[in-house]
Amino acid sequence: FFFCEQTRRKRTSRADLSLGLIWVTPAQKAAHRFPPPASQSKKPGRDSMLDVVVALDWTPNTNHLGFFVAQEKGYYTDAGLNVTFVSPESDGYQTTPRKRVETGVATFGICPSESVISCHSVAEGKTGTELVAVAALLQAQTSAIVTLKTSGITSPKMLDGKNYASYQGRFEMDIIQQMVIMDGGKGEVKEVLPGQHGLGIFNTMLANPDMYDATWVFMPWEGVIARQKGVELNVFSLENVPYGYTPVLVCTPEAIKNDSEKLAKFLKATAQGYKDAVADGAGATEILIKQAKHVGIELTPEMVAESVKELSPSFLNAQGEWGKMELSRWAGFTKWLGAKGLIKTRDGAVLSAPDPAKLFSNDLLP
């Protein structure tokens, strides 16, 4: 899941915890910002370039691959852009990507589609910014609910009465409960809040299998790490849930109106970065390891290479395009959430489903 609709408390990221690592001190904030390489910053005319800040959802991982390829190859610089990526641990996970965009700290933020849906819902739209998704990082759904093979929990319905390690994400427990019900269970899953555990399988099910029975992971990242460590998992895909695009790149309607040229340049350069990543997975692996190297996390070539290989087919659509989104997919997810009565406030009041056509735009994509 993504750090976009979670409770704002200090925590470590999915990437950190998957590798069994903890970020060290607030004094390392500068290590969690990823500006252009020094060689590009020295290019003539740099002072007149346009600034773009992208708020990441987690520490750099293969979901972000195209961004770092574009950065390394100078595509942003060539487009007249000075692009900086900010990882959420820069302030100890106190500020969500959504909030960074809403307050103008970031130009773009990376969020799950649930964040866009929730901020467009009637009750929230009165007080928040109705963010718009302008690109989908992935075309396919790559996350899943997992249990340890040794647990004997081999289907969603067997999660009744079990403990689920939650990220406290928007609609998260509702989706879990519906998966259990659709599999023939009662949906009586016990939520263990993130304040009581770290994130990821290595800090929940593996650290304390008697306390945690299941959690939600990205298979091309944590799934790969688990496989390489010899950890066998039962995997429950979301095939019966018409899940939306996740993650998506969001910005404000005001930015689209006032800075469309800058945003379009960024998206064009990013799209090329993802296409290059698909064409040269080995090169993209080297770039991510080089660009994302910072205090507290080590990306091994073997892990990243396998993750890139597994994830690359999800970067582009059938036409070879990056970022494009279909109305039918947004409509399917919002309709399903609305029909199940899952679009609601944190207090449980049911809200109207937003118009799916207002949630996204392909207009700025190349």
N, C-alpha and C positions, 0 to 999 in steps of 0.2 A: 504494500500500500504506500501512499505518498504523504509526505509532510506538507499538507496544504489545508486540511480541515481538522487537524488534530488539536488537542488541548495544548496550549503553549506552556510547556514545561521543559526544563533542560533535559536532553536525552542524547544518546548517540544515534548514529544513522544506521540504516539497514546495511549499507556496504561495510561500515566499520565492524558491526556486530557479526556479520557473516564471516568475517575474517578473524574474529576473536580479538579485535583491537579496540582500544578506547582512545578517544582524542584527549590530549593532555591538558592544556591550560588555556584560559582566555587570552593569554599573551600571544598565542599563536594565530590570532585572527587574520593577520596578513597572509598566512599560509593557506587560507581557505578562499582566497580570491585568485582568479586565474585571468590576469591581463594578457595582452598580446605578447608574444616573444620579444625579447629585447632587440633582436635584429630588425623586427618590423617597426618597433617604436622609434627607431632612428631614421626612418625614411623621410625624405623631404615632404613638406606640407602636412606633417602629422598634426600640427597645432590647429589646423583648420578642419580636422576630421570630426565627424559626428559621433557622439558617445552613445553607446548602447550597453545597458546592463541587463544581464539575464540571471534571474533568481532560480537556481537549481532546486530540485525537490529533495535530492539526496547527494551524498558525496559523488564525484564523477564515476560513472560506470558506463557500460556498453549501450545503455539507452541513449546516452549523450554523445555517442561516438562521432556522429556527423559534425557536431559543433566543434569538437576539438580537431578534427581533420581540417575543417574550413579555417580554423584559427592557425594551425601549423602551416598550412599551405599558402597563407596570406590572402585568402579569398575576401575576408572582411576588410583588410587593409586596402586591397585593390578596389573595393567598393566605396572607399572613403569612410570606413567605419572603425571606430576604436571600441572594440567589444571586450567587456569584462564579465566573467562568470562568477557568481557569488554562491558559495555553498552554504546551506542553512546553519552549519555549525559555526559560522562566523560570529554569531551572537548567542551561541549556546542553544540554538533551536528555539529562541524566544519569538521569532517573527516568521510567519509562514510566507511562502512565495506569493500567495494570493494577497496578503497584506502588504508586502513590498511593492507590488504592482499598484494596488489601490491607493497607496500613499505617495506614489511617484518616485519611490526609491529605486525601483527597477522598471525597465522598459517592458520586459517580458517576464513571465513566470511559467514554470513547468508544474502542472497540476493534473490530477485525475479529472475525468469528465464530470464526476460527481460534484466537484467544486464549482464548476460553471453552472450546473443545474441548480445547486443550492442557492447561489447568489442571484439567480434569476427567479427564484420562487417568490411568490407574492409578499410574504411577510418580511423576507430578507431584502428584497429589492428596494424596499422603502428606505432602508438605511445604508445599504452597501452599494458598491459599484457593480454594475452588471457586466462583468468581464466577458470577453468574447474569445473563443478558441480560434486561432488563425492558422494552426497547423497541427497535424497529428504526428507525433514522433514515430509511432508504430501503426501498421495497418492491421496486425493480428493481435489477438488477446494472448498474452504470454504469461499471465499469472495464474496461480492455482492455490487451493487449500491443500495443505499437506499434513500427514501424520507420519509417525515413525513406523516402519514396517513391523518392528517388534511390538507395537502397541496392539496389533490385532484389529484395529479400526480400519476396515477395508471399504467402507462406503459412507456417504454423508449421513444417512439415517442413524448410523451408529454413534454419531456425535451427541445424540440426546443424552443429557445428564453429564456430559464431559466438559472440560475446561478449554476454552478457546482464548489464546493469547492475542488480545486485541491491540490494534494501533489507534483505536478510538477515531477511526476515519468516518467520514460522512456516509451514511447508509450501510456501513460495513456489517454490523450485526444483523441488520434487516436482511441483507443479502445472504448471509450465512444461514439464518433461520429459514429463509425460503428454500435454499438448497436442500436443507434437511427435510423439510415438509414435502418438497417435490420428489424426494427419494423414498417417501413413505414414513418418515419420522414425524415427531410432534413439534420440532423446532425449539425444544427446550435446552438450548445450549447455554452454558454458563460463561459469561464474559469476564475475563481477568484483565483489568485495566492496565495500561502501559506504565503507570506509576509503580506497579508491583513487579515489573520485570523489564528486562532489556528487550530489544527487538530482534527478530530473526530466529531461526531454528536453533542456532548454537547457544543462545542465551535464554531459551525457553525450554523446548522439548528435550534437547540434549543435556542442558544444564540441570533440569529437574523434571524428568519424565513423569514423576508422580503428581506434579502440580499442573503441567501443561500437556494437553493432548493434541492440539492442532493450532496452526496459524496460517497466514496468507503470505505467499512468497512469489517472487519473480523467478520462474524456472530457468531462464537463460543466465541468471546470476547466482542466486542462492542454490538453485537446483544443480547447477554446474559445480559449485563449490562442494556441495554435499556429496555429489557423485565422485568427485576427485578425492574426497576424504573417506570414501567407503561407507557413507551413511545412506542406507536404503530408505526410501520414502514411499508411502501410498499417496497418490496424487489424484485429487478431485478437481477436475476442470470445471469451468463455468459454462459448459456447453448448453445447459438448459436455461441459462440466464442471458438475455439479449444484451450483453454488456457493451458499454460504449467505448469510445476511443480512450485509451490510457497508455501513456501520458499524453497530454496536449500542451501546446504552447499558447499562453493567453496574454492579452493586453487589454487596455481600456478602450471603450468606444471613442473617447476623446483623442487618444493616440492615433487611432485609425483615421479619424477625421483630419487631424492637424499634421500628422507626421507620416502619412501613407508612403511617401517616396522612400524615406529612411527605413521604414519597416519592410517594404518590398525588397530593398537592396539586401537587408539582412536575411530575409527568407530565401532569396535567390542564391546567395552565397552558402547558406546552410544546406539547401537542397543539393547543391553540388558536392558539399562535404559528405552527405549521406550516400550519394551515388558513387563517389570515390571509395567510400568504405565498403560498399557492396562489391565493387570491381576489384579491389585490392584489400582483402581482409587482413593479410599479413602486415601490410604497410599501416593499416589503420590500427592494428594491435600495437605496433611499435609507437605510434603517435599517442595513443591513449596512455600508455605506460609512461611515456616521456612527459606529456603535458599534465597529467594528473598526479605526478609524483609530488607528495608533500608530507609533512610531518604526520605520523600516526597511521599510515596505511601503505601497504606494499602490494602492488598489483603484479602478480607473477605472469610471465609470458604464457605459460601453459594454461592457466585459468582464463586469462583474457582471450587468448586465441580460440579456445573452445566456446567461450561465451559469444564471441563475434561470429563464429561459424553457425551457432545455433540461432542467433538473433537476426542475422543479416537478411534472411528471406522475409522478415516482417517490416523492413524499412521502406520498401517501395510497393506501390500498387501494381496491378496487372499491366498497366500501361508504362511502367517504369518511372512513375512520378512519386516524389516524396511530399508528404504533408496533406495531400488531398483527403477531404472528408465527404461522406455521403449523408444526405438528409435522412434517408431511410434508417441509417444506423442510429443517429441521434433520436429520431422519432421512435424507433423500436424500444430504446432504453427508457426514455422518458414515459412512454405509454405503459411499459411494464411496471415501472416504479409507481406511476399514478394509479394503475389498476390494483396494485397490491396495497395501496394506501401508505407507501413508504416515504413519500415526499412530505416531510413534516419538520416542525421546529425541534430544537433540542428537548423541549418540554413535552413533545408528543402530539402537538396539535397538527392535524393533517392539512397540507397546503395544496393548492391547485398546481397541476403540472404546467411548466412554462412552455411557451411556443418553441418547438425545437429549431425552427428556422432562425430564431434570434440568438441561438447559442453559439453559432459558429459562422465563419466566413472563409471561403477559398479565394476571395478577390485579390489578396495580396501575394498569393503564391505564383511562381513563374509558370 
